[in-house]
Amino acid sequence: MLTKPDLDTTIKLWNGRDIPRLGMGCWAIGGPFYAGDTPLGWGDVDDNESIAAIDRAVALGISFFDTASNYGAGHSEEIVGRAIGNRDDIIIATKFGFATDEATKQATGAFADPAFIRQSVETSLRRLRRERIDLLQFHLNDFPLAQSDEVFETLGLLRETGKIDAFGWSTDYADRAARHAQRPGFVSVQHTMNVFEPADEIVSVIERHGLLSINRGPLAMGLLSGKFAADTAVGPKDVRGASLEWMVYFKDGRIAPEFAARLDAVRDLLMSGGRTLTQGALAWLWARSSRTFPIPGFRTVAQVEENAGALDKGALPNEVMREINEVLGRA
């Protein structure tokens, strides 16, 4: 018989606030944008549905939304701004580093000089309709370590002037997570993490320094939603159909066979305790570490309701976590 999870599904932030241990990722609601002909968004969106979904998330107690200045060439920030505005009871996190053209929806490069950072902050504040950004994250995953010092010195100055409350790095590299972990104002690392990618090294750094582990890709780009059959293809404007090096879960717009096999192996375990597959994937993250904070994406009210419903069931029990590790061949 499964034991009731005892891991708390709230977390204390850098500002002392306790919030539900679940945020909402706003990449998908930005709509299409491109690098040449390569799609970088998740397809067409209905802005009214996006705003209704954000409203529903807030009604269900969700108080953390994560976006970026380049999602939909700024459209994601604008939608979050329309829905949330300057409410001080909601935490808004955004990212900088990738530039886009709002008119053409084209990516125009990656930048991290102080002038660009300051301009990006002002643009994000305008789109988000905020007086201050709660959490500003550096979006360039593999940016050179030595050159990152100037980036985070600039963020420190922005924090001192009240433009931002705190900052972090969106990176999958443990050395980059550790580089600024003790810098005042550095509070989080956003990194890929899900049942297929336990992210051992970077989680070790995060736990050692008491940082927030913001988990992007918690549903493995939708694979862990269970909504894709082997022959299901994504649309032409969907990034999952692009031939990008980091797109491991989908190949040519369909589930990668090796990940489909792993999903089949753990499906029943994730769905233990009456969870949906999506809820089980989030529950795995909560059981993985006390610092994890998943931010599943959404485009509809129904997706928000399913994601938020995971909080009612809590983390996976230890025995289920052990079984998952055994099935996936992990120690």
Residue pairs with C-beta under 8 A, 6 or more apart in sequence:
2 272
2 273
2 317
2 319
2 320
3 317
3 318
3 319
4 314
4 317
5 283
5 286
5 287
5 313
5 314
5 315
5 316
5 317
6 314
7 286
7 287
7 290
7 314
7 315
8 21
9 20
9 21
9 22
9 286
9 311
9 314
9 315
10 18
10 19
10 20
10 21
11 18
11 19
11 21
11 212
11 291
11 293
12 18
13 19
13 91
13 187
13 212
14 165
14 166
14 187
14 188
14 212
15 134
15 165
15 166
17 91
19 63
19 64
19 91
20 61
20 62
20 63
20 64
20 311
21 286
21 292
21 293
21 294
21 311
22 62
22 64
22 282
22 293
22 294
22 295
22 296
22 307
22 308
22 310
22 311
23 62
23 64
23 65
23 66
23 91
23 93
23 214
23 293
23 294
23 295
24 54
24 57
24 62
24 64
24 65
24 66
24 295
24 296
24 297
24 298
24 304
24 307
25 66
25 67
25 216
25 295
25 296
25 297
25 298
26 65
26 66
26 67
26 71
26 76
26 79
26 80
26 297
27 41
27 42
27 67
27 68
27 71
27 76
27 297
28 41
28 42
28 45
28 297
28 298
28 299
29 45
29 47
29 50
29 53
29 71
29 72
29 76
29 79
29 298
29 299
30 41
30 45
30 67
30 71
30 72
30 73
30 74
30 75
30 76
30 79
31 41
31 43
31 44
31 45
31 72
31 75
31 76
32 39
32 41
32 43
32 44
32 72
32 105
32 237
33 39
33 40
33 41
33 70
33 71
33 72
33 73
33 75
33 100
33 105
33 106
33 107
34 40
34 41
34 105
34 106
34 107
35 106
35 107
36 106
38 242
38 243
38 244
39 236
39 237
39 238
39 239
39 241
39 242
40 70
40 107
40 239
40 242
41 71
41 72
41 237
41 238
41 239
42 237
42 238
42 239
42 240
42 297
42 299
43 234
43 235
43 237
43 238
44 235
44 237
45 72
45 299
46 299
47 79
47 82
49 299
49 300
49 301
50 79
50 83
50 299
51 79
51 82
51 83
52 301
53 298
53 299
53 300
53 301
53 303
53 304
54 65
54 79
54 80
54 83
54 84
54 304
55 83
56 301
56 304
56 305
57 65
57 298
57 304
57 308
58 84
58 90
60 304
60 305
60 308
61 308
61 311
62 304
62 308
63 89
63 90
63 91
64 90
64 91
64 93
64 293
64 295
65 80
65 84
65 90
65 91
65 92
65 93
66 93
66 94
66 190
66 214
66 216
66 295
67 76
67 77
67 80
67 92
67 93
67 94
67 95
67 128
68 76
68 77
68 94
68 95
68 96
68 98
68 137
68 139
69 77
69 94
69 95
69 96
69 98
69 100
69 120
69 123
69 124
69 127
69 139
70 95
70 97
70 98
70 99
70 100
70 107
70 139
71 77
72 105
73 100
73 101
73 102
73 104
73 105
73 106
74 100
74 102
74 123
74 127
77 94
77 124
77 127
77 128
78 127
80 92
80 128
81 127
81 128
81 129
81 130
82 129
84 90
84 92
84 128
84 129
85 129
85 130
86 129
86 130
86 131
91 134
91 135
92 128
92 130
92 133
92 134
92 135
93 133
93 134
93 135
93 136
93 137
93 188
93 214
94 124
94 128
94 133
94 135
94 136
94 137
95 136
95 137
95 138
95 139
95 170
95 190
96 116
96 117
96 120
96 121
96 124
96 136
96 137
96 138
96 139
97 110
97 111
97 112
97 120
97 138
97 139
97 140
97 143
98 107
98 109
98 110
98 139
98 140
99 107
99 108
99 109
99 110
99 111
99 116
99 120
100 106
100 107
100 108
101 108
110 140
112 138
112 140
112 143
112 147
112 148
112 150
112 151
114 150
114 154
117 151
117 154
117 155
117 158
118 154
118 158
121 133
121 136
121 158
121 163
121 164
124 130
124 133
124 136
125 131
125 132
125 133
125 163
132 162
132 163
132 164
132 165
133 163
133 164
133 165
134 164
134 165
134 166
135 164
135 165
135 166
135 167
135 168
135 187
135 188
136 155
136 158
136 164
136 166
136 167
136 168
137 167
137 168
137 169
137 170
137 188
137 190
137 214
138 148
138 151
138 152
138 155
138 167
138 168
138 169
138 170
138 171
139 170
141 170
141 171
141 172
141 173
142 171
142 173
142 176
143 151
143 171
143 176
145 175
145 176
145 179
148 169
148 176
148 179
148 180
152 167
152 180
152 183
152 186
155 164
155 167
155 185
156 167
156 183
156 184
156 185
158 164
158 167
159 165
159 166
159 167
159 184
159 185
166 185
166 186
166 187
166 188
167 185
167 186
167 187
168 186
168 187
168 188
168 189
168 190
168 211
168 212
168 214
169 176
169 177
169 180
169 186
169 188
169 189
169 190
170 189
170 190
170 191
170 214
170 216
171 177
171 189
171 190
171 191
172 191
172 192
172 199
172 202
173 202
174 201
174 202
174 204
174 205
177 189
177 191
177 202
177 205
177 206
177 211
178 205
178 209
180 186
181 205
181 208
181 209
181 211
182 209
186 211
187 211
187 212
188 211
188 212
188 213
188 214
189 202
189 205
189 206
189 211
189 212
189 213
189 214
190 214
190 215
190 216
190 295
191 199
191 202
191 213
191 214
191 215
191 216
192 199
192 215
192 216
192 217
193 199
193 203
193 213
193 215
193 216
193 217
193 218
193 285
193 288
193 292
193 294
194 215
194 217
194 218
194 219
194 220
194 224
194 281
194 284
194 285
195 220
195 224
195 266
195 270
195 281
195 284
195 285
195 324
195 328
196 220
196 249
196 259
196 262
196 328
197 217
197 220
198 288
198 330
202 213
203 213
203 288
203 289
203 291
203 292
205 211
206 212
206 213
206 289
206 291
207 289
207 290
207 291
210 291
211 291
212 291
212 293
213 289
213 291
213 292
213 293
214 293
214 295
215 285
215 292
215 293
215 294
215 295
216 295
218 224
218 281
218 282
218 285
218 294
218 295
218 296
219 225
219 278
219 281
219 282
219 296
219 297
220 249
220 259
220 281
221 240
221 247
221 249
221 250
222 228
222 240
222 249
222 297
223 249
223 250
223 255
223 259
223 260
223 263
224 263
224 270
224 277
224 278
224 281
225 277
225 278
226 263
226 267
226 276
226 277
226 278
228 254
228 255
229 255
230 254
230 255
230 257
230 260
231 254
232 254
232 255
233 241
233 253
233 254
234 240
234 241
234 250
234 253
234 254
235 241
238 253
239 247
240 247
240 249
240 250
240 253
241 250
241 252
241 253
243 252
248 256
248 259
249 255
249 256
249 259
250 256
255 263
262 328
265 327
265 328
266 324
266 327
266 328
267 277
269 280
269 320
269 323
269 324
269 327
270 277
270 280
270 281
270 283
270 284
270 316
270 324
271 277
271 280
272 280
272 316
272 317
272 320
273 283
273 313
273 316
273 317
274 313
275 283
275 310
275 313
276 306
276 309
278 296
278 306
278 307
278 310
279 306
279 307
279 309
279 310
279 313
280 316
282 294
282 296
282 307
282 310
283 310
283 313
283 314
283 315
283 316
284 316
284 321
284 324
285 292
285 294
286 292
286 294
286 314
286 315
286 316
287 315
287 316
287 317
287 318
287 320
287 321
288 321
296 303
296 307
297 303
298 304
298 307
316 324
325 331
